[in-house]
Amino acid sequence: MEAMVDVRLGRSLEFEKIAERLGDALDSIDIDMDAGKELVDLIDLQIRTAERDAFKFGFDMATKLMHDYYNDEEE
């Protein structure tokens, strides 16, 4: 049995709709296979970078808030 990952897990219906629209838009562009692959790779890299940065920002903010909360409790 082949292992598969459901990329929709944790994603909203809006995300799925936009992903479908993006796929349709990419299919409609008249470019060769190599340029299409590079475009998809760049889109993927941009999204992964944005998600990583957002996660790190949120984690840092939560850490600072918890630090402030517990420091205030000690006073």
DRENLO-822979 format. One record per residue (C-alpha): residue number from 1; residue in three letters; chain; x, y, z. Coordinates in nm, 4 decimals, m for minus. Each point is the difference from the previous one (the first is absolute). Example, Ala and Ser with C-alpha at 12.3 -4.5 7.8 and 13.67 -1.06 7.14 Angstrom:
<atom><i>1</i><aa>ALA</aa><ch>A</ch><c1>1.2300</c1><c2>m0.4500</c2><c3>0.7800</c3></atom>
<atom><i>2</i><aa>SER</aa><ch>A</ch><c1>0.1370</c1><c2>0.3440</c2><c3>m0.0660</c3></atom>
This chain:
<atom><i>1</i><aa>MET</aa><ch>A</ch><c1>0.0000</c1><c2>0.0000</c2><c3>0.0000</c3></atom>
<atom><i>2</i><aa>GLU</aa><ch>A</ch><c1>0.1380</c1><c2>0.3386</c2><c3>m0.1001</c3></atom>
<atom><i>3</i><aa>ALA</aa><ch>A</ch><c1>0.0211</c1><c2>0.2644</c2><c3>0.2756</c3></atom>
<atom><i>4</i><aa>MET</aa><ch>A</ch><c1>m0.1751</c1><c2>0.3238</c2><c3>m0.0857</c3></atom>
<atom><i>5</i><aa>VAL</aa><ch>A</ch><c1>m0.0343</c1><c2>0.3355</c2><c3>0.1693</c3></atom>
<atom><i>6</i><aa>ASP</aa><ch>A</ch><c1>m0.3283</c1><c2>0.1880</c2><c3>m0.0235</c3></atom>
<atom><i>7</i><aa>VAL</aa><ch>A</ch><c1>0.1140</c1><c2>0.3583</c2><c3>m0.0627</c3></atom>
<atom><i>8</i><aa>ARG</aa><ch>A</ch><c1>m0.3500</c1><c2>0.1242</c2><c3>0.0815</c3></atom>
<atom><i>9</i><aa>LEU</aa><ch>A</ch><c1>0.0275</c1><c2>m0.0899</c2><c3>0.3682</c3></atom>
<atom><i>10</i><aa>GLY</aa><ch>A</ch><c1>m0.0038</c1><c2>0.3147</c2><c3>0.2079</c3></atom>
<atom><i>11</i><aa>ARG</aa><ch>A</ch><c1>m0.0937</c1><c2>0.2165</c2><c3>m0.2973</c3></atom>
<atom><i>12</i><aa>SER</aa><ch>A</ch><c1>m0.3169</c1><c2>0.1983</c2><c3>m0.0521</c3></atom>
<atom><i>13</i><aa>LEU</aa><ch>A</ch><c1>m0.2443</c1><c2>m0.0378</c2><c3>m0.2859</c3></atom>
<atom><i>14</i><aa>GLU</aa><ch>A</ch><c1>0.1180</c1><c2>0.3433</c2><c3>m0.1173</c3></atom>
<atom><i>15</i><aa>PHE</aa><ch>A</ch><c1>0.3566</c1><c2>m0.1343</c2><c3>m0.0223</c3></atom>
<atom><i>16</i><aa>GLU</aa><ch>A</ch><c1>m0.1177</c1><c2>m0.2922</c2><c3>m0.2133</c3></atom>
<atom><i>17</i><aa>LYS</aa><ch>A</ch><c1>m0.1951</c1><c2>0.2274</c2><c3>m0.2338</c3></atom>
<atom><i>18</i><aa>ILE</aa><ch>A</ch><c1>0.2950</c1><c2>0.2339</c2><c3>m0.0473</c3></atom>
<atom><i>19</i><aa>ALA</aa><ch>A</ch><c1>0.2341</c1><c2>m0.2948</c2><c3>m0.0607</c3></atom>
<atom><i>20</i><aa>GLU</aa><ch>A</ch><c1>m0.2356</c1><c2>m0.1285</c2><c3>m0.2690</c3></atom>
<atom><i>21</i><aa>ARG</aa><ch>A</ch><c1>m0.0168</c1><c2>0.3438</c2><c3>m0.1630</c3></atom>
<atom><i>22</i><aa>LEU</aa><ch>A</ch><c1>0.3797</c1><c2>0.0230</c2><c3>0.0101</c3></atom>
<atom><i>23</i><aa>GLY</aa><ch>A</ch><c1>0.0300</c1><c2>m0.3419</c2><c3>m0.1620</c3></atom>
<atom><i>24</i><aa>ASP</aa><ch>A</ch><c1>m0.2449</c1><c2>0.1002</c2><c3>m0.2743</c3></atom>
<atom><i>25</i><aa>ALA</aa><ch>A</ch><c1>0.1904</c1><c2>0.3250</c2><c3>m0.0592</c3></atom>
<atom><i>26</i><aa>LEU</aa><ch>A</ch><c1>0.3308</c1><c2>m0.1852</c2><c3>m0.0245</c3></atom>
<atom><i>27</i><aa>ASP</aa><ch>A</ch><c1>m0.1512</c1><c2>m0.2498</c2><c3>m0.2443</c3></atom>
<atom><i>28</i><aa>SER</aa><ch>A</ch><c1>m0.1182</c1><c2>0.2855</c2><c3>m0.2218</c3></atom>
<atom><i>29</i><aa>ILE</aa><ch>A</ch><c1>0.3445</c1><c2>0.1607</c2><c3>m0.0329</c3></atom>
<atom><i>30</i><aa>ASP</aa><ch>A</ch><c1>0.1756</c1><c2>m0.0863</c2><c3>m0.3245</c3></atom>
<atom><i>31</i><aa>ILE</aa><ch>A</ch><c1>0.3524</c1><c2>m0.0723</c2><c3>0.1246</c3></atom>
<atom><i>32</i><aa>ASP</aa><ch>A</ch><c1>0.2308</c1><c2>m0.2956</c2><c3>m0.0440</c3></atom>
<atom><i>33</i><aa>MET</aa><ch>A</ch><c1>0.0339</c1><c2>m0.2742</c2><c3>0.2605</c3></atom>
<atom><i>34</i><aa>ASP</aa><ch>A</ch><c1>0.3288</c1><c2>0.1276</c2><c3>0.1490</c3></atom>
<atom><i>35</i><aa>ALA</aa><ch>A</ch><c1>m0.1293</c1><c2>0.3554</c2><c3>0.0456</c3></atom>
<atom><i>36</i><aa>GLY</aa><ch>A</ch><c1>m0.3232</c1><c2>m0.1375</c2><c3>0.1482</c3></atom>
<atom><i>37</i><aa>LYS</aa><ch>A</ch><c1>0.1944</c1><c2>m0.2150</c2><c3>0.2456</c3></atom>
<atom><i>38</i><aa>GLU</aa><ch>A</ch><c1>0.2142</c1><c2>0.2976</c2><c3>0.1026</c3></atom>
<atom><i>39</i><aa>LEU</aa><ch>A</ch><c1>m0.3122</c1><c2>0.2126</c2><c3>0.0506</c3></atom>
<atom><i>40</i><aa>VAL</aa><ch>A</ch><c1>m0.1647</c1><c2>m0.2646</c2><c3>0.2187</c3></atom>
<atom><i>41</i><aa>ASP</aa><ch>A</ch><c1>0.3239</c1><c2>m0.0488</c2><c3>0.1952</c3></atom>
<atom><i>42</i><aa>LEU</aa><ch>A</ch><c1>0.0230</c1><c2>0.3748</c2><c3>0.0660</c3></atom>
<atom><i>43</i><aa>ILE</aa><ch>A</ch><c1>m0.3651</c1><c2>0.0179</c2><c3>0.1092</c3></atom>
<atom><i>44</i><aa>ASP</aa><ch>A</ch><c1>0.0589</c1><c2>m0.2965</c2><c3>0.2323</c3></atom>
<atom><i>45</i><aa>LEU</aa><ch>A</ch><c1>0.3143</c1><c2>0.1587</c2><c3>0.1456</c3></atom>
<atom><i>46</i><aa>GLN</aa><ch>A</ch><c1>m0.1811</c1><c2>0.3317</c2><c3>0.0540</c3></atom>
<atom><i>47</i><aa>ILE</aa><ch>A</ch><c1>m0.2892</c1><c2>m0.1689</c2><c3>0.1818</c3></atom>
<atom><i>48</i><aa>ARG</aa><ch>A</ch><c1>0.2281</c1><c2>m0.2138</c2><c3>0.2163</c3></atom>
<atom><i>49</i><aa>THR</aa><ch>A</ch><c1>0.2092</c1><c2>0.3035</c2><c3>0.0926</c3></atom>
<atom><i>50</i><aa>ALA</aa><ch>A</ch><c1>m0.3101</c1><c2>0.2033</c2><c3>0.0859</c3></atom>
<atom><i>51</i><aa>GLU</aa><ch>A</ch><c1>m0.1433</c1><c2>m0.2801</c2><c3>0.2155</c3></atom>
<atom><i>52</i><aa>ARG</aa><ch>A</ch><c1>0.3316</c1><c2>m0.0579</c2><c3>0.1786</c3></atom>
<atom><i>53</i><aa>ASP</aa><ch>A</ch><c1>0.0436</c1><c2>0.3717</c2><c3>0.0671</c3></atom>
<atom><i>54</i><aa>ALA</aa><ch>A</ch><c1>m0.3592</c1><c2>0.0339</c2><c3>0.1264</c3></atom>
<atom><i>55</i><aa>PHE</aa><ch>A</ch><c1>0.0450</c1><c2>m0.3014</c2><c3>0.2275</c3></atom>
<atom><i>56</i><aa>LYS</aa><ch>A</ch><c1>0.3276</c1><c2>0.1345</c2><c3>0.1411</c3></atom>
<atom><i>57</i><aa>PHE</aa><ch>A</ch><c1>m0.1546</c1><c2>0.3433</c2><c3>0.0548</c3></atom>
<atom><i>58</i><aa>GLY</aa><ch>A</ch><c1>m0.3027</c1><c2>m0.1486</c2><c3>0.1787</c3></atom>
<atom><i>59</i><aa>PHE</aa><ch>A</ch><c1>0.2159</c1><c2>m0.2286</c2><c3>0.2102</c3></atom>
<atom><i>60</i><aa>ASP</aa><ch>A</ch><c1>0.2298</c1><c2>0.2864</c2><c3>0.1000</c3></atom>
<atom><i>61</i><aa>MET</aa><ch>A</ch><c1>m0.2973</c1><c2>0.2175</c2><c3>0.0926</c3></atom>
<atom><i>62</i><aa>ALA</aa><ch>A</ch><c1>m0.1550</c1><c2>m0.2781</c2><c3>0.2094</c3></atom>
<atom><i>63</i><aa>THR</aa><ch>A</ch><c1>0.3322</c1><c2>m0.0589</c2><c3>0.1750</c3></atom>
<atom><i>64</i><aa>LYS</aa><ch>A</ch><c1>0.0331</c1><c2>0.3692</c2><c3>0.0847</c3></atom>
<atom><i>65</i><aa>LEU</aa><ch>A</ch><c1>m0.3591</c1><c2>0.0170</c2><c3>0.1245</c3></atom>
<atom><i>66</i><aa>MET</aa><ch>A</ch><c1>0.0475</c1><c2>m0.3052</c2><c3>0.2208</c3></atom>
<atom><i>67</i><aa>HIS</aa><ch>A</ch><c1>0.3282</c1><c2>0.1399</c2><c3>0.1308</c3></atom>
<atom><i>68</i><aa>ASP</aa><ch>A</ch><c1>m0.1674</c1><c2>0.3306</c2><c3>0.0874</c3></atom>
<atom><i>69</i><aa>TYR</aa><ch>A</ch><c1>m0.2977</c1><c2>m0.1809</c2><c3>0.1551</c3></atom>
<atom><i>70</i><aa>TYR</aa><ch>A</ch><c1>0.2127</c1><c2>m0.2130</c2><c3>0.2294</c3></atom>
<atom><i>71</i><aa>ASN</aa><ch>A</ch><c1>0.2324</c1><c2>0.2897</c2><c3>0.0897</c3></atom>
<atom><i>72</i><aa>ASP</aa><ch>A</ch><c1>m0.3048</c1><c2>0.2074</c2><c3>0.1006</c3></atom>
<atom><i>73</i><aa>GLU</aa><ch>A</ch><c1>m0.1258</c1><c2>m0.2906</c2><c3>0.2143</c3></atom>
<atom><i>74</i><aa>GLU</aa><ch>A</ch><c1>0.3247</c1><c2>m0.0042</c2><c3>0.2021</c3></atom>
<atom><i>75</i><aa>GLU</aa><ch>A</ch><c1>m0.0240</c1><c2>0.3706</c2><c3>0.0903</c3></atom>
